[in-house]
């Protein structure tokens, strides 16, 4: 019985991490699109720096989730 509970918790945790990763990947695609749009305008330099920092943080979060999924 105890093994079944542990196995179920592990399975649910894996599903949650996969769901979170899917959201982060989608957010990364949005950030890439915004970075491309900001690169076309000189007046959006500060916004572009912000977007690039967010992309780095997002990639770190994805890497952290990948290490937990293995």
Backbone as JSON Lines, residues from 0, in Angstrom:
{"i":0,"aa":"X","n":[0.82,-1.2,0.0],"ca":[0.0,0.0,0.0],"c":[0.87,1.26,0.0]}
{"i":1,"aa":"X","n":[1.89,1.24,0.83],"ca":[2.78,2.4,0.92],"c":[3.53,2.63,-0.38]}
{"i":2,"aa":"X","n":[3.95,1.55,-1.02],"ca":[4.64,1.66,-2.31],"c":[3.74,2.27,-3.37]}
{"i":3,"aa":"X","n":[2.47,1.88,-3.35],"ca":[1.52,2.4,-4.32],"c":[1.34,3.91,-4.15]}
{"i":4,"aa":"X","n":[1.29,4.37,-2.91],"ca":[1.13,5.8,-2.64],"c":[2.36,6.56,-3.12]}
{"i":5,"aa":"X","n":[3.53,6.04,-2.83],"ca":[4.77,6.68,-3.28],"c":[4.84,6.73,-4.79]}
{"i":6,"aa":"X","n":[4.45,5.64,-5.42],"ca":[4.48,5.57,-6.89],"c":[3.5,6.58,-7.49]}
{"i":7,"aa":"X","n":[2.32,6.69,-6.88],"ca":[1.32,7.63,-7.37],"c":[1.8,9.08,-7.2]}
{"i":8,"aa":"X","n":[2.42,9.38,-6.08],"ca":[2.96,10.72,-5.85],"c":[4.04,11.05,-6.87]}
{"i":9,"aa":"X","n":[4.9,10.07,-7.15],"ca":[5.96,10.28,-8.13],"c":[5.36,10.52,-9.52]}
{"i":10,"aa":"X","n":[4.35,9.76,-9.86],"ca":[3.7,9.91,-11.15],"c":[3.05,11.29,-11.28]}
{"i":11,"aa":"X","n":[2.38,11.73,-10.24],"ca":[1.74,13.04,-10.26],"c":[2.76,14.16,-10.35]}
{"i":12,"aa":"X","n":[3.89,13.98,-9.66],"ca":[4.95,14.99,-9.69],"c":[5.53,15.1,-11.1]}
{"i":13,"aa":"X","n":[5.72,13.95,-11.75],"ca":[6.24,13.94,-13.11],"c":[5.28,14.64,-14.07]}
{"i":14,"aa":"X","n":[3.98,14.39,-13.89],"ca":[2.99,15.04,-14.74],"c":[2.97,16.55,-14.52]}
{"i":15,"aa":"X","n":[3.09,16.97,-13.26],"ca":[3.12,18.4,-12.95],"c":[4.34,19.06,-13.59]}
{"i":16,"aa":"X","n":[5.5,18.43,-13.46],"ca":[6.71,18.99,-14.04],"c":[6.61,19.07,-15.57]}
{"i":17,"aa":"X","n":[6.03,18.06,-16.17],"ca":[5.86,18.07,-17.63],"c":[4.92,19.2,-18.04]}
{"i":18,"aa":"X","n":[3.87,19.4,-17.28],"ca":[2.92,20.48,-17.56],"c":[3.58,21.85,-17.41]}
{"i":19,"aa":"X","n":[4.38,22.01,-16.34],"ca":[5.09,23.27,-16.14],"c":[6.08,23.53,-17.26]}
{"i":20,"aa":"X","n":[6.77,22.48,-17.7],"ca":[7.73,22.64,-18.79],"c":[7.02,23.07,-20.07]}
{"i":21,"aa":"X","n":[5.86,22.49,-20.33],"ca":[5.11,22.85,-21.52],"c":[4.76,24.35,-21.48]}
{"i":22,"aa":"X","n":[4.37,24.85,-20.32],"ca":[4.06,26.27,-20.17],"c":[5.29,27.14,-20.37]}
{"i":23,"aa":"X","n":[6.42,26.73,-19.83],"ca":[7.65,27.5,-19.98],"c":[8.14,27.52,-21.43]}
{"i":24,"aa":"X","n":[7.97,26.41,-22.12],"ca":[8.37,26.37,-23.54],"c":[7.49,27.32,-24.35]}
{"i":25,"aa":"X","n":[6.22,27.34,-24.04],"ca":[5.3,28.25,-24.72],"c":[5.67,29.71,-24.42]}
{"i":26,"aa":"X","n":[5.98,29.98,-23.17],"ca":[6.39,31.33,-22.76],"c":[7.69,31.73,-23.47]}
{"i":27,"aa":"X","n":[8.6,30.77,-23.63],"ca":[9.85,31.02,-24.35],"c":[9.6,31.41,-25.79]}
{"i":28,"aa":"X","n":[8.64,30.76,-26.42],"ca":[8.29,31.1,-27.81],"c":[7.74,32.52,-27.88]}
{"i":29,"aa":"X","n":[6.92,32.88,-26.91],"ca":[6.38,34.25,-26.85],"c":[7.51,35.27,-26.67]}
{"i":30,"aa":"X","n":[8.45,34.96,-25.78],"ca":[9.57,35.87,-25.55],"c":[10.43,36.03,-26.8]}
{"i":31,"aa":"X","n":[10.63,34.96,-27.52],"ca":[11.41,35.02,-28.75],"c":[10.72,35.92,-29.78]}
{"i":32,"aa":"X","n":[9.41,35.79,-29.86],"ca":[8.64,36.62,-30.78],"c":[8.73,38.1,-30.38]}
{"i":33,"aa":"X","n":[8.62,38.38,-29.1],"ca":[8.7,39.75,-28.61],"c":[10.1,40.34,-28.82]}
{"i":34,"aa":"X","n":[11.12,39.5,-28.66],"ca":[12.5,39.96,-28.88],"c":[12.69,40.34,-30.34]}
{"i":35,"aa":"X","n":[12.13,39.55,-31.22],"ca":[12.24,39.84,-32.65],"c":[11.54,41.16,-32.99]}
{"i":36,"aa":"X","n":[10.37,41.38,-32.42],"ca":[9.65,42.62,-32.67],"c":[10.39,43.82,-32.09]}
{"i":37,"aa":"X","n":[10.98,43.66,-30.91],"ca":[11.69,44.76,-30.27],"c":[12.99,45.09,-31.0]}
{"i":38,"aa":"X","n":[13.57,44.1,-31.67],"ca":[14.83,44.34,-32.36],"c":[14.66,45.24,-33.58]}
{"i":39,"aa":"X","n":[13.44,45.37,-34.03],"ca":[13.17,46.2,-35.21],"c":[13.1,47.69,-34.88]}
{"i":40,"aa":"X","n":[13.06,48.04,-33.62],"ca":[12.9,49.44,-33.22],"c":[14.04,49.85,-32.28]}
{"i":41,"aa":"X","n":[14.64,51.0,-32.58],"ca":[15.71,51.51,-31.71],"c":[15.18,52.01,-30.38]}
{"i":42,"aa":"X","n":[13.93,52.4,-30.34],"ca":[13.36,52.97,-29.11],"c":[13.02,51.9,-28.08]}
{"i":43,"aa":"X","n":[13.14,50.64,-28.43],"ca":[12.78,49.56,-27.51],"c":[13.99,48.83,-26.97]}
{"i":44,"aa":"X","n":[15.12,49.52,-26.81],"ca":[16.34,48.86,-26.34],"c":[16.19,48.33,-24.92]}
{"i":45,"aa":"X","n":[15.59,49.12,-24.04],"ca":[15.41,48.69,-22.65],"c":[14.47,47.49,-22.59]}
{"i":46,"aa":"X","n":[13.41,47.51,-23.37],"ca":[12.47,46.39,-23.41],"c":[13.16,45.14,-23.92]}
{"i":47,"aa":"X","n":[14.01,45.3,-24.91],"ca":[14.72,44.15,-25.46],"c":[15.67,43.54,-24.43]}
{"i":48,"aa":"X","n":[16.35,44.38,-23.65],"ca":[17.22,43.86,-22.59],"c":[16.41,43.08,-21.57]}
{"i":49,"aa":"X","n":[15.24,43.61,-21.22],"ca":[14.36,42.92,-20.28],"c":[13.93,41.57,-20.84]}
{"i":50,"aa":"X","n":[13.54,41.54,-22.09],"ca":[13.11,40.3,-22.74],"c":[14.25,39.28,-22.74]}
{"i":51,"aa":"X","n":[15.45,39.72,-23.03],"ca":[16.59,38.8,-23.06],"c":[16.89,38.23,-21.68]}
{"i":52,"aa":"X","n":[16.75,39.05,-20.64],"ca":[16.94,38.54,-19.27],"c":[15.86,37.52,-18.93]}
{"i":53,"aa":"X","n":[14.64,37.79,-19.35],"ca":[13.55,36.85,-19.1],"c":[13.77,35.54,-19.85]}
{"i":54,"aa":"X","n":[14.33,35.63,-21.04],"ca":[14.63,34.42,-21.81],"c":[15.68,33.57,-21.09]}
{"i":55,"aa":"X","n":[16.69,34.22,-20.52],"ca":[17.72,33.5,-19.78],"c":[17.12,32.81,-18.56]}
{"i":56,"aa":"X","n":[16.29,33.53,-17.82],"ca":[15.65,32.94,-16.64],"c":[14.75,31.78,-17.03]}
{"i":57,"aa":"X","n":[14.03,31.94,-18.11],"ca":[13.13,30.89,-18.58],"c":[13.92,29.63,-18.96]}
{"i":58,"aa":"X","n":[15.03,29.82,-19.64],"ca":[15.87,28.68,-20.02],"c":[16.43,27.97,-18.8]}
{"i":59,"aa":"X","n":[16.78,28.74,-17.76],"ca":[17.27,28.13,-16.52],"c":[16.18,27.3,-15.86]}
{"i":60,"aa":"X","n":[14.96,27.81,-15.86],"ca":[13.84,27.08,-15.26],"c":[13.58,25.79,-16.02]}
{"i":61,"aa":"X","n":[13.66,25.84,-17.34],"ca":[13.45,24.65,-18.16],"c":[14.55,23.62,-17.87]}
{"i":62,"aa":"X","n":[15.78,24.08,-17.76],"ca":[16.89,23.16,-17.45],"c":[16.7,22.52,-16.08]}
{"i":63,"aa":"X","n":[16.22,23.28,-15.13],"ca":[16.0,22.75,-13.78],"c":[14.92,21.67,-13.81]}
{"i":64,"aa":"X","n":[13.86,21.91,-14.57],"ca":[12.79,20.92,-14.68],"c":[13.29,19.68,-15.41]}
{"i":65,"aa":"X","n":[14.1,19.86,-16.46],"ca":[14.65,18.73,-17.18],"c":[15.49,17.85,-16.28]}
{"i":66,"aa":"X","n":[16.27,18.47,-15.4],"ca":[17.11,17.67,-14.49],"c":[16.25,16.89,-13.5]}
{"i":67,"aa":"X","n":[15.1,17.45,-13.11],"ca":[14.21,16.73,-12.18],"c":[13.45,15.61,-12.88]}
{"i":68,"aa":"X","n":[13.19,15.77,-14.16],"ca":[12.45,14.75,-14.9],"c":[13.28,13.51,-15.18]}
{"i":69,"aa":"X","n":[14.57,13.62,-15.14],"ca":[15.43,12.46,-15.43],"c":[15.54,11.54,-14.26]}
